[in-house]
Amino acid sequence: MSPRTTTAPEDQYTAAPFVPDGKGGGVTLPALREAAAACQGCPLHRNATQTVFGTGRATARVMLVGEQPGDQEDRQGKPFVGPAGRLLDRALEEAGLDPADAYVTNAVKHFKFTQSEPRKRRIHKAPTLREMTACAPWLAAELTVVEPELIVILGATAGKALLGSSFKVTEVRGTVLEREIHGRPERLVPTVHPSSVLRSDDRETAYQGLVGDLKVAARLLS
């Protein structure tokens, strides 16, 4: 039986039918990535170039969770490969976290955008809570495989996807939270999304704030 297509009402969108169930020996990241490439759990797949799944080792100690792919990520098929990703790598290193020891992913795996004309620049559009909920089974599967010691939440959208719609990154950034996420007890450190640093009027202050939050995560892993 093949997975269903997105003909259901919006409140019934879910990626669950596309996620391997793990019976008979568990699921690997390559198997998840292959299955996610065919995901049609919500309408975002229709306009996106491809699914952008997480990258990193299954043994990574920290999982970084962002919002969704951007324009470059959508084109290249990898998360955080654009300007925000380069800034994040620099901030991780400055904070004492090795980017190579992090699993990097997004709460939503397809690029959502607006575009006035076919050849015009594609403008990022924030995913809805229903779209985040539809994509949640992929993030749950990644957490099950990686079993990180710590989750770093990058921005408000990722926080809402993991902790609920009342999450406000400005209230809890740089703190250590302990919550049950998809049936697992997790430690989480929220911070801003690196793209917000690039948009800031005082970029250096915003960048140092990001580094400071990441240093909290680094101390937990030391």
N, C-alpha and C positions, 0 to 999 in steps of 0.2 A: 504493500500500500504506500503510495507516494504522499509526501507532506501536502497539506492543503494550501491553497493560495489565499491571498488576502481579500476574500469576498465577505468576511464577517464584519459586523459593526465594529467601530473603532474601539469600544470598550472590551472587545473580545480578541483584539490583536495579541498575539504571543508568538515568541520564537520557540516555545517548548517542543512542538512537534519536530523541529529540525535539529534539536540537540541530541547527540547520542546518549543512550541511557546508561552506559557503563557496565551493563551486565556481562558477566563472563570474563572478568579480568581487568575492568577499569577502563578509563578513557585517557588518552594522551593528548597533549597540546596539538601535535600535528593532526590528529584525528578531529579534534574540535575545529581547528582552522579550516580543514577541508570541508567539514559539514557546514560551517558558517558561510562559506563562499556561495552556497545555494540557498541561504536563508531568505524567505519571503514572509517573515512573521509580521511585518507591518509595511505600509506603503513606501517607506523611505528607500527601499531597494530599487524602486522603479526609476528614479532619476540619478541615483548615485552611480559612479563608475564601477565600484566594486565594494565588497565587504572589507572593512579594515579591522582585522583581528589583532589581538595583543601580540607583543613580541617579548622575548626573553626566555630564560631558562626555567624549567619546572622546579628547580631547586632555589630560585631567587628568594632572598630573605624578606624583601620589601616589594609590595605591589603598589604602583602608582596608577591611580584611576582618574582620568580626565573626563571631559564632557562627551565629545564626539570628534570624528575626523574633521579636519579642515580641508581646504582646497588641495593643497599639496599632498596631504595624506590620502585623500580620495584618489588622486592620480597615481601615486606611487604604491598604494596598498599597505602602508606601514604607519603606525601612530607616531605623532610627534617628530616628524621629519622636516617641518617648516620652521619659520623663525622662532615660534614659541618653543619648539622642541630643542632648538640649539641653545636658547636661553636657559631652558630647564636643565640641560646637561651641564652647563657652566655652573648653575646654582647648586646642583647636586655635588659636583666636585668641590666647590668652595665650602659646602657644608660638611664635607667629609663622607659623603655617600658615593660609592662607585656606581656609575650608571650601568656598568656591565653586570652588576649584581642586583638589578632591579627588573621586575616584570612590569611592562608598561602597557596599559590598555585604556579603553574608554567605556563609559557607561552605555553609550549607543554606538553601534558599529557601522552605521552608514552616515554619510555626509548629508545634512539637511541644509538647503540653501534656497535663496530667491535669485531670480535672474530676469531682468527686464527684457532682454533680447538674447537669442542663442549665442551670439559672439561677445556679449558683455560679460564683465567679471561676475563670478558667482559670489553672492553675499551670504555669509554664514547666518543661519537662523536657529535659534535655540530649540532643542527638542521639547516636546510636551511631556508632562508626567506620564501620560498613557504610552507614549513612544518609549520612554525610559523603562516603564513597567514591562512592555512587550519584549524589550531586549534583555531584561534582567536574567533570564535563564542562561544566557551566555556568560555573564559576569559570575553567576553562581557556579557554573561549571569550571571557569578559570580558577576561582578560589578553591574549589574542591581539589583540583589537580596541583596547584602551586602550594597551597597551604602556607601562605606567607606569615612571617612573624609579626609583620606590621603592614597596615594599609595607609598610604598617604593619599588623602582626598585633595584633588586639585580643582578647587572652585565649587561654586554653589550647586551647579547642576549635578555633578558627581556626588556631592553630599546629599542632595535630595534623593538621588537614585538609591543610595545605600542606607540613608537614615530617615527618609520621609520628607514630606513636603514642607514641614516646619523648620527644616535645617537652614541656618543662616551662618555663612562662613565667617562673617565679620565678628560674630559673637563667640566663636570657639576656635578660631585659627590659632595655631601654635600650642594647643593644649592636647592632652592625651585622653582619648575617649575609649571606653570599653563597652562594647555592644555585641549582641548576637546578630550576626549577618548571615542570612541564608542557612540558618541552623548551626553556625559555628561561632564560638566566642572569638572576637577579634579585638585587637588594639588598633586605634586609628588616630592619625594626626592630620587635622584639616589645615589647608592653606589655600591661598588664592591660585587661580589658574595662571600660568605664565603669560598667557595672552593679555591678561589684564595689566601686567607689568608693562608690556609693550604699548598699551593704550594710555598709560598714566601720564599726567602732566609733569610729575616728578619721578621720572623713571628710576633714578638711582635709589631714592628712598624706598620706592615700591620693590625694587630688586633686593635691597638689603632686608626688607621685611620677609620676602620669600626665603632668602637664605637663612634668616633667623628661625623661621618655622621648620625648615628642613634640618637645621642643627638639633632641634628637639627630637626629630626622628632618628638622627644619627646617634644621639646619646642613648636612646633606647636600645639600639642595636649593638652598642659597643660592649 
